[in-house]
């Protein structure tokens, strides 16, 4: 209910909105090039081991060659076999792998520049709870009606609350009751002073009659009802 007026107004219709694009990834051609490169490296490592053994090279040459063969074979297996066997110079294949990776890095950098201004903005359709606009408005109205009805029902058994919902509003019942009580005491004190004055009995009676008549004529029925409730003594 306190979310602000912005949530109560139907959203604006927009055209040519930006869309969140997928993060750039390796293409099928890039992956095929990597598979070919890994296969060629594994094949070259195996040929190196075979050549070292046939030439009776020392262990210091054969052992590192075998390690290279094992590592390249593992990489080739993890990437999977290529759809076609590599051809041409190995250096060209290696250069294509490097160029493809550099191009992917450029795409990711451009993607980051485009997405950065959208960071933190809400994405439509991803809310945990989604309700139609008029259902949202209707829920607020119904909730307000329930709260007001509850106050009215409680006011039926609590005069102060009942008067507060109908007439007094936000004024505190204790403050209002005290003010009425003080006015009442002031009137009684005035009448007491008139009775104890040196005026004649006829003048006293006339003054008290005018005082009572003025108070009665100045109050409407709502004011009389409020004064009656607020000045009533609580039952034991």
Number of C-alpha atoms within 10 A of each C-alpha: 13 5 7 8 8 8 13 13 10 9 9 6 5 6 6 5 6 9 9 11 9 7 10 14 11 12 11 9 10 16 16 20 21 24 25 25 25 25 23 21 21 22 15 16 21 19 14 18 21 15 14 18 15 9 9 11 13 10 11 8 14 18 14 12 20 17 13 19 20 14 14 22 19 14 15 21 14 11 15 16 15 17 10 10 11 17 10 7 8 14 10 12 18 17 12 15 19 12 13 17 15 11 12 15 14 12 14 14 12 11 16 12 10 14 14 9 9 13 8 7 7 9 10 6 8 8 9 5 6 9 8 8 14 11 10 14 14 12 13 13 12 11 12 13 12 12 11 13 12 12 16 18 13 14 17 13 10 13 15 20 20 18 19 18 15 10 13 15 12 8 10 12 17 10 10 16 17 13 13 16 16 12 11 14 12 12 14 12 12 13 17 12 10 17 16 9 11 10 12 10 12 8 12 17 14 11 16 16 11 12 14 12 11 11 10 12 8 8 12 9 9 10 11 11 12 19 17 12 14 20 13 11 8 7 4 3
